[in-house]
Amino acid sequence: MLTRFPGPRYRELAKNWMPTVAMRGTVGAVGLVWATDWRLILDWVSYISGKFKKDD
């Protein structure tokens, strides 16, 4: 029953919307990093975290 629920029409619609959903998700993630404490999040990125050494 669950395999028939989405049906071929809805599977095709979902396949067509995937690039839009991925792009909006990416923009949302970048917006979240921009709106929050960007250094806290970017400290987890190995290439970028080396640029911001803390002075202890």
C-alpha positions as CSV (number, residue, x, y, z in Angstrom):
1,M,0.0,0.0,0.0
2,L,2.8,2.5,0.8
3,T,4.4,1.9,-2.5
4,R,1.2,2.9,-4.3
5,F,0.6,5.9,-2.1
6,P,2.9,8.4,-3.8
7,G,2.1,7.3,-7.3
8,P,4.0,8.1,-10.4
9,R,2.7,11.6,-10.7
10,Y,3.9,12.6,-7.3
11,R,7.3,10.9,-7.7
12,E,7.8,12.9,-10.9
13,L,6.8,16.1,-9.1
14,A,9.2,15.4,-6.3
15,K,12.0,14.7,-8.8
16,N,11.4,18.0,-10.5
17,W,11.4,19.9,-7.2
18,M,14.6,18.4,-5.8
19,P,17.0,21.1,-7.3
20,T,14.8,23.9,-5.9
21,V,14.6,22.3,-2.5
22,A,18.3,21.7,-2.4
23,M,19.0,25.3,-3.4
24,R,16.7,26.7,-0.8
25,G,18.2,24.5,1.8
26,T,21.7,25.7,0.9
27,V,20.6,29.3,1.0
28,G,18.9,28.7,4.3
29,A,22.0,27.1,5.8
30,V,24.2,30.0,4.6
31,G,21.7,32.5,5.9
32,L,21.7,30.7,9.3
33,V,25.5,30.9,9.5
34,W,25.3,34.6,8.5
35,A,22.6,35.4,11.1
36,T,24.1,33.5,14.0
37,D,27.6,33.5,15.5
38,W,29.5,32.6,12.2
39,R,32.8,32.0,14.0
40,L,31.2,29.4,16.3
41,I,30.0,27.5,13.2
42,L,33.0,28.0,11.0
43,D,35.4,26.8,13.7
44,W,34.2,23.3,12.7
45,V,35.4,23.8,9.1
46,S,39.0,22.7,9.0
47,Y,40.3,25.0,6.3
48,I,38.7,28.1,7.7
49,S,39.3,27.4,11.4
50,G,43.1,27.7,11.0
51,K,42.7,31.3,9.9
52,F,41.2,32.4,13.2
53,K,43.7,31.5,15.8
54,K,42.7,32.6,19.3
55,D,45.2,34.7,21.3
56,D,45.7,33.0,24.6
